[in-house]
């Protein structure tokens, strides 16, 4: 038996904030510096 229940896709920014940044106490700026990208890029992922 299969079900056709669709779930809404989760935005990558929501996953990043809820599953990684907040639980680990990491700021967007700290993540950006650690991975060598502009802080604006992380902010755009989280808020787009």
N, CA, C and O atoms as CSV, one atom per row, in Angstrom:
chain,resi,resn,atom,element,x,y,z
A,1,UNK,N,N,0.846,-1.169,0.000
A,1,UNK,CA,C,0.000,0.000,0.000
A,1,UNK,C,C,0.894,1.236,0.000
A,1,UNK,O,O,1.859,1.317,0.761
A,2,UNK,N,N,0.570,2.178,-0.846
A,2,UNK,CA,C,1.308,3.439,-0.879
A,2,UNK,C,C,0.369,4.575,-0.519
A,2,UNK,O,O,-0.844,4.493,-0.711
A,3,UNK,N,N,0.950,5.616,-0.002
A,3,UNK,CA,C,0.159,6.805,0.312
A,3,UNK,C,C,0.667,7.955,-0.531
A,3,UNK,O,O,1.852,8.026,-0.856
A,4,UNK,N,N,-0.216,8.837,-0.877
A,4,UNK,CA,C,0.129,9.990,-1.694
A,4,UNK,C,C,0.091,11.279,-0.883
A,4,UNK,O,O,-0.294,12.332,-1.391
A,5,UNK,N,N,0.486,11.189,0.356
A,5,UNK,CA,C,0.493,12.372,1.209
A,5,UNK,C,C,1.765,13.161,0.914
A,5,UNK,O,O,2.877,12.664,1.088
A,6,UNK,N,N,1.580,14.373,0.474
A,6,UNK,CA,C,2.723,15.230,0.166
A,6,UNK,C,C,3.020,16.136,1.353
A,6,UNK,O,O,2.115,16.647,2.012
A,7,UNK,N,N,4.285,16.316,1.603
A,7,UNK,CA,C,4.680,17.254,2.645
A,7,UNK,C,C,5.361,18.442,1.976
A,7,UNK,O,O,6.003,18.311,0.934
A,8,UNK,N,N,5.208,19.564,2.585
A,8,UNK,CA,C,5.815,20.778,2.042
A,8,UNK,C,C,7.332,20.689,2.189
A,8,UNK,O,O,7.830,20.252,3.226
A,9,UNK,N,N,8.060,21.095,1.169
A,9,UNK,CA,C,9.520,21.067,1.281
A,9,UNK,C,C,9.999,22.063,2.336
A,9,UNK,O,O,9.389,23.111,2.548
A,10,UNK,N,N,11.084,21.717,2.979
A,10,UNK,CA,C,11.659,22.585,4.007
A,10,UNK,C,C,12.762,23.423,3.366
A,10,UNK,O,O,13.607,22.900,2.639
A,11,UNK,N,N,12.746,24.709,3.637
A,11,UNK,CA,C,13.743,25.620,3.081
A,11,UNK,C,C,15.117,25.314,3.688
A,11,UNK,O,O,15.212,25.098,4.896
A,12,UNK,N,N,16.178,25.290,2.881
A,12,UNK,CA,C,17.523,25.013,3.399
A,12,UNK,C,C,17.951,25.955,4.523
A,12,UNK,O,O,18.656,25.544,5.444
A,13,UNK,N,N,17.530,27.206,4.449
A,13,UNK,CA,C,17.875,28.156,5.503
A,13,UNK,C,C,17.256,27.793,6.838
A,13,UNK,O,O,17.857,28.007,7.891
A,14,UNK,N,N,16.051,27.241,6.790
A,14,UNK,CA,C,15.382,26.802,8.013
A,14,UNK,C,C,16.132,25.627,8.629
A,14,UNK,O,O,16.308,25.566,9.845
A,15,UNK,N,N,16.569,24.704,7.796
A,15,UNK,CA,C,17.346,23.558,8.286
A,15,UNK,C,C,18.656,24.044,8.888
A,15,UNK,O,O,19.044,23.610,9.973
A,16,UNK,N,N,19.333,24.936,8.193
A,16,UNK,CA,C,20.605,25.463,8.681
A,16,UNK,C,C,20.446,26.098,10.059
A,16,UNK,O,O,21.228,25.814,10.967
A,17,UNK,N,N,19.443,26.951,10.219
A,17,UNK,CA,C,19.234,27.620,11.509
A,17,UNK,C,C,18.769,26.660,12.594
A,17,UNK,O,O,19.348,26.613,13.680
A,18,UNK,N,N,17.712,25.886,12.297
A,18,UNK,CA,C,17.072,25.059,13.320
A,18,UNK,C,C,17.869,23.818,13.717
A,18,UNK,O,O,17.810,23.385,14.868
A,19,UNK,N,N,18.605,23.253,12.780
A,19,UNK,CA,C,19.301,21.996,13.048
A,19,UNK,C,C,20.783,22.163,13.374
A,19,UNK,O,O,21.392,21.272,13.967
A,20,UNK,N,N,21.361,23.291,12.993
A,20,UNK,CA,C,22.799,23.465,13.182
A,20,UNK,C,C,23.172,24.714,13.968
A,20,UNK,O,O,23.752,24.613,15.049
A,21,UNK,N,N,22.850,25.883,13.443
A,21,UNK,CA,C,23.333,27.109,14.076
A,21,UNK,C,C,22.800,27.294,15.490
A,21,UNK,O,O,23.581,27.460,16.427
A,22,UNK,N,N,21.485,27.267,15.657
A,22,UNK,CA,C,20.908,27.498,16.989
A,22,UNK,C,C,21.322,26.429,18.004
A,22,UNK,O,O,21.763,26.787,19.096
A,23,UNK,N,N,21.202,25.131,17.693
A,23,UNK,CA,C,21.585,24.133,18.696
A,23,UNK,C,C,23.066,24.192,19.083
A,23,UNK,O,O,23.424,23.910,20.227
A,24,UNK,N,N,23.917,24.557,18.131
A,24,UNK,CA,C,25.351,24.601,18.407
A,24,UNK,C,C,25.823,25.957,18.915
A,24,UNK,O,O,26.986,26.115,19.287
A,25,UNK,N,N,24.921,26.934,18.931
A,25,UNK,CA,C,25.278,28.264,19.403
A,25,UNK,C,C,26.243,28.985,18.476
A,25,UNK,O,O,27.074,29.774,18.926
A,26,UNK,N,N,26.131,28.714,17.180
A,26,UNK,CA,C,27.010,29.333,16.190
A,26,UNK,C,C,26.258,30.462,15.496
A,26,UNK,O,O,25.112,30.291,15.079
A,27,UNK,N,N,26.903,31.608,15.376
A,27,UNK,CA,C,26.277,32.723,14.662
A,27,UNK,C,C,26.500,32.559,13.161
A,27,UNK,O,O,27.375,31.813,12.720
A,28,UNK,N,N,25.698,33.265,12.405
A,28,UNK,CA,C,25.869,33.249,10.954
A,28,UNK,C,C,27.257,33.771,10.591
A,28,UNK,O,O,27.909,33.234,9.696
A,29,UNK,N,N,27.702,34.802,11.273
A,29,UNK,CA,C,29.015,35.386,10.996
A,29,UNK,C,C,30.135,34.391,11.286
A,29,UNK,O,O,31.073,34.260,10.500
A,30,UNK,N,N,30.037,33.703,12.395
A,30,UNK,CA,C,31.065,32.719,12.757
A,30,UNK,C,C,31.130,31.591,11.731
A,30,UNK,O,O,32.217,31.151,11.360
A,31,UNK,N,N,29.972,31.125,11.274
A,31,UNK,CA,C,29.944,30.086,10.249
A,31,UNK,C,C,30.598,30.586,8.966
A,31,UNK,O,O,31.397,29.879,8.354
A,32,UNK,N,N,30.257,31.802,8.564
A,32,UNK,CA,C,30.812,32.371,7.337
A,32,UNK,C,C,32.337,32.437,7.400
A,32,UNK,O,O,33.018,32.064,6.444
A,33,UNK,N,N,32.862,32.904,8.507
A,33,UNK,CA,C,34.316,32.992,8.667
A,33,UNK,C,C,34.938,31.598,8.635
A,33,UNK,O,O,35.972,31.392,7.999
A,34,UNK,N,N,34.315,30.650,9.312
A,34,UNK,CA,C,34.851,29.290,9.390
A,34,UNK,C,C,34.928,28.604,8.031
A,34,UNK,O,O,35.843,27.819,7.784
A,35,UNK,N,N,33.978,28.894,7.150
A,35,UNK,CA,C,33.974,28.219,5.850
A,35,UNK,C,C,34.464,29.116,4.716
A,35,UNK,O,O,34.478,28.705,3.556
A,36,UNK,N,N,34.863,30.337,5.052
A,36,UNK,CA,C,35.474,31.227,4.076
A,36,UNK,C,C,34.540,31.821,3.044
A,36,UNK,O,O,34.902,31.967,1.876
A,37,UNK,N,N,33.342,32.164,3.474
A,37,UNK,CA,C,32.407,32.842,2.572
A,37,UNK,C,C,31.985,34.160,3.213
A,37,UNK,O,O,32.098,34.320,4.428
A,38,UNK,N,N,31.501,35.103,2.408
A,38,UNK,CA,C,31.033,36.362,2.987
A,38,UNK,C,C,29.830,36.121,3.910
A,38,UNK,O,O,28.966,35.304,3.592
A,39,UNK,N,N,29.767,36.819,5.038
A,39,UNK,CA,C,28.625,36.667,5.944
A,39,UNK,C,C,27.290,36.897,5.247
A,39,UNK,O,O,26.287,36.278,5.601
A,40,UNK,N,N,27.275,37.766,4.278
A,40,UNK,CA,C,26.034,38.050,3.538
A,40,UNK,C,C,25.489,36.783,2.869
A,40,UNK,O,O,24.274,36.607,2.782
A,41,UNK,N,N,26.371,35.908,2.400
A,41,UNK,CA,C,25.936,34.686,1.732
A,41,UNK,C,C,25.159,33.786,2.700
A,41,UNK,O,O,24.122,33.235,2.331
A,42,UNK,N,N,25.646,33.637,3.915
A,42,UNK,CA,C,24.936,32.819,4.906
A,42,UNK,C,C,23.598,33.463,5.222
A,42,UNK,O,O,22.578,32.781,5.317
A,43,UNK,N,N,23.606,34.782,5.385
A,43,UNK,CA,C,22.367,35.498,5.679
A,43,UNK,C,C,21.350,35.317,4.567
A,43,UNK,O,O,20.161,35.147,4.840
A,44,UNK,N,N,21.789,35.349,3.337
A,44,UNK,CA,C,20.872,35.162,2.206
A,44,UNK,C,C,20.292,33.751,2.189
A,44,UNK,O,O,19.124,33.565,1.846
A,45,UNK,N,N,21.097,32.760,2.557
A,45,UNK,CA,C,20.594,31.380,2.618
A,45,UNK,C,C,19.533,31.266,3.699
A,45,UNK,O,O,18.476,30.673,3.483
A,46,UNK,N,N,19.818,31.834,4.859
A,46,UNK,CA,C,18.888,31.733,5.987
A,46,UNK,C,C,17.584,32.476,5.715
A,46,UNK,O,O,16.514,31.999,6.094
A,47,UNK,N,N,17.655,33.629,5.068
A,47,UNK,CA,C,16.467,34.470,4.919
A,47,UNK,C,C,15.808,34.463,3.544
A,47,UNK,O,O,14.820,35.166,3.336
A,48,UNK,N,N,16.328,33.692,2.613
A,48,UNK,CA,C,15.705,33.712,1.280
A,48,UNK,C,C,14.567,32.734,1.151
A,48,UNK,O,O,13.951,32.641,0.089
